[in-house]
Amino acid sequence: MKKTILITGTSRGIGLALAKHFLNLDFSVVGVSRGATPLEHENFYSLQADLSRPEDVENLKTKLQSFSLSGFIHNAGVITPMGPFAENNFHDWTNTFQVNLFSGGRLVQFGLPSLRKNHGFIIFLSGGGSAYPNPNFSAYGVSKTAVVRLSEVLAKELAPDIFVYCVAPGPNPTKMLEQAIQNGVVVPEENKVDFSYPIRLCEFLAFNQNPGYSGKFIHVKDNYREWGEKEFAGDGYTLRRIKN
């Protein structure tokens, strides 16, 4: 029986690449995106919704509960508004939280019955500014930091039935990265990665059976395949206050 995975933001970029990859792994994929997803496959189901609109998210409930989900990847995200916090339009600022954080949380709630039944997984994608302060990108950084903490909380609440992870995908060749660079972010060439990095990590986590990874904040360049008790123990790879 095919496993079914829900992926947001499948119309382009990382989300589209993930959808194609999991179809190749013989999953059924439910894609949620604002625009049409350029994918035609017998095991791909497209749901169009604007995740910045809470009513659009609520309208997905009945449709999503008709699928028996084994996994969920919340990839959809927005980076605007950019610029000094004092000059940000606050409606736009809170809209970023709706897309990056709240919509993903709500979709998790919709999928919980089947995710529990299938001992599934949840993956949230974080972003630049969630591990360090990035001036002029406050809405993006703060909302993505909240995503990291949400993944940690859910990993504890949903254990042992569901594993929950947060993935730092690195600077991929996306429109979002272009926007960031155009607004002053400097990304050295050696730091850039292609879609193969988040694809490999998400595939690894989708099949992972080690509970030590659940609740961890994992970068695509981490040596995660070699992790052992040292990495799983304590507060490593999480959001924590460090005492000097």
C-alpha positions in Angstrom: 0.0 0.0 0.0 1.4 3.4 -1.0 2.2 5.9 1.7 0.8 9.3 1.3 2.7 12.5 2.1 1.4 16.1 2.3 3.8 18.8 1.1 3.0 22.5 1.0 4.5 25.0 -1.5 4.7 22.5 -4.4 4.3 25.0 -7.2 8.0 25.6 -7.4 11.4 25.5 -5.7 12.1 23.0 -2.9 8.5 22.0 -2.6 8.2 21.0 -6.3 11.6 19.1 -6.1 10.4 17.2 -3.0 7.1 16.3 -4.6 8.8 14.9 -7.7 11.3 13.0 -5.5 8.7 11.3 -3.2 6.6 10.4 -6.3 9.8 8.6 -7.6 10.0 6.9 -4.2 6.5 5.5 -4.9 4.7 7.7 -2.4 1.4 9.3 -3.2 1.8 13.1 -2.8 -0.8 15.7 -1.9 0.5 19.1 -2.9 -0.9 22.3 -1.5 0.1 25.5 -3.2 -1.4 28.9 -4.1 -0.6 28.5 -7.8 -0.9 25.5 -10.0 1.7 22.8 -9.5 3.4 21.8 -12.8 3.1 18.1 -12.2 1.0 15.5 -13.9 1.2 12.1 -12.2 -1.4 9.5 -11.3 -0.3 9.6 -7.7 -0.2 13.4 -7.3 -3.2 15.3 -5.9 -3.2 19.0 -6.2 -5.0 21.3 -3.7 -4.9 25.0 -4.4 -5.1 27.3 -1.4 -3.6 30.6 -0.3 -2.0 29.7 3.1 -1.9 33.4 4.0 -5.7 33.3 4.2 -6.9 31.4 7.3 -10.3 30.7 5.6 -8.4 28.9 2.8 -6.6 26.8 5.3 -9.8 25.9 7.1 -11.3 24.9 3.7 -8.6 22.2 3.4 -9.8 20.3 6.5 -12.3 18.0 4.9 -10.2 17.3 1.8 -7.1 16.5 3.8 -8.9 14.2 6.2 -10.0 12.0 3.3 -6.3 11.0 2.9 -4.5 8.6 5.2 -1.3 10.6 5.7 2.0 9.0 6.6 4.0 12.3 6.4 3.7 16.0 6.3 6.4 18.5 5.1 5.6 22.2 5.7 7.8 23.8 3.1 5.7 26.9 2.1 7.1 30.2 3.3 7.4 33.9 2.6 10.3 36.2 3.4 8.5 39.6 3.1 8.4 42.2 4.5 12.0 43.1 4.4 13.7 46.2 5.8 13.9 47.8 9.3 11.3 46.5 11.7 10.3 50.1 12.5 9.3 50.5 8.9 7.5 47.2 8.3 3.8 47.2 7.5 2.6 45.2 10.5 -0.2 43.5 8.6 2.5 42.1 6.2 4.6 41.2 9.3 1.8 39.1 10.8 0.9 37.6 7.4 4.4 36.1 7.4 3.5 34.2 10.6 0.3 33.0 9.1 2.1 31.4 6.1 5.3 30.2 7.8 3.9 29.1 11.2 0.1 29.1 11.7 -0.9 27.4 8.5 1.5 24.6 9.1 0.3 24.1 12.6 -3.3 24.0 11.5 -2.5 21.5 8.8 -0.8 19.3 11.4 -4.0 19.4 13.5 -6.0 18.2 10.4 -3.6 15.4 9.8 -3.0 14.1 13.3 -5.5 11.2 13.3 -4.0 9.5 10.3 -0.4 10.5 11.2 -0.9 8.8 14.6 -2.5 5.8 13.1 0.3 5.4 10.5 3.2 6.3 13.0 4.1 9.0 10.6 6.5 12.0 10.5 6.3 15.8 10.4 9.0 17.9 8.9 9.1 21.7 9.2 11.5 23.7 7.1 13.2 26.6 9.0 15.1 29.4 7.3 17.7 32.1 7.6 17.5 33.9 10.9 16.1 31.0 12.9 19.6 30.2 14.3 21.0 33.7 14.5 19.6 37.3 14.3 19.4 38.6 10.7 18.7 42.4 10.6 16.0 43.6 8.2 14.3 40.2 8.0 12.5 40.2 11.4 9.2 38.7 10.3 10.9 35.8 8.5 13.5 35.2 11.1 11.2 35.3 14.1 8.4 33.2 12.4 10.9 30.6 11.4 12.4 30.5 14.9 8.9 29.8 16.2 8.7 27.0 13.7 11.8 25.4 15.2 10.4 25.6 18.7 7.0 24.2 17.5 8.8 21.2 16.1 10.5 20.6 19.5 7.3 20.9 21.4 5.4 18.6 19.0 8.2 16.0 19.1 7.6 15.7 22.9 3.8 15.9 22.7 3.4 13.4 19.9 6.0 10.9 21.0 6.2 8.0 20.4 3.5 7.8 17.7 4.9 10.6 15.4 8.4 11.8 14.8 8.8 15.6 14.3 11.8 17.3 12.8 12.9 20.8 11.8 15.2 21.1 8.7 17.5 24.0 7.9 17.5 23.7 4.1 20.4 26.1 3.5 20.5 28.7 0.7 18.9 27.0 -2.2 18.4 28.5 -5.7 14.9 29.8 -5.1 13.0 33.0 -5.6 13.2 33.6 -1.9 17.0 33.6 -2.0 17.0 36.0 -4.9 14.8 38.4 -2.9 17.1 38.1 0.1 20.2 38.8 -2.0 18.5 41.8 -3.7 17.9 43.2 -0.2 21.4 43.0 1.0 22.0 39.5 2.2 25.5 38.2 1.3 25.7 34.5 0.6 29.2 33.2 -0.2 29.1 30.8 -3.1 30.6 28.0 -1.0 27.5 28.2 1.3 25.0 27.7 -1.4 23.4 24.3 -1.9 21.1 22.8 -4.5 17.8 20.9 -4.0 19.6 17.6 -3.6 20.6 18.6 0.0 17.1 19.1 1.4 15.8 16.1 -0.7 18.4 13.8 0.8 17.7 14.9 4.4 13.9 14.8 4.0 14.1 11.3 2.5 16.4 10.2 5.4 14.0 11.5 8.0 10.9 10.0 6.2 12.4 6.5 6.6 14.1 7.1 10.0 13.2 4.8 12.8 15.5 6.2 15.5 13.6 8.4 18.0 16.8 10.3 18.8 16.4 12.5 15.7 12.8 13.6 16.7 12.8 17.1 18.0 16.2 18.0 16.4 17.0 21.1 14.3 19.1 19.6 11.5 21.0 21.5 8.8 21.3 19.8 5.4 25.1 20.0 5.8 25.2 18.3 9.2 26.8 14.9 9.3 23.4 13.5 10.5 23.9 10.0 9.1 26.7 9.5 11.5 25.0 10.8 14.6 25.2 8.8 17.8 24.5 9.2 21.5 26.6 12.4 21.7 24.4 14.2 19.2 21.1 12.8 20.5 21.8 13.6 24.2 21.1 16.9 25.9 20.3 20.1 24.1 22.4 19.8 21.0 20.8 20.8 17.7 17.9 22.6 19.5 17.0 26.1 20.5 18.4 26.7 24.0 19.8 29.3 26.2 23.5 28.6 26.8 24.9 29.3 30.2 28.5 30.5 30.2 
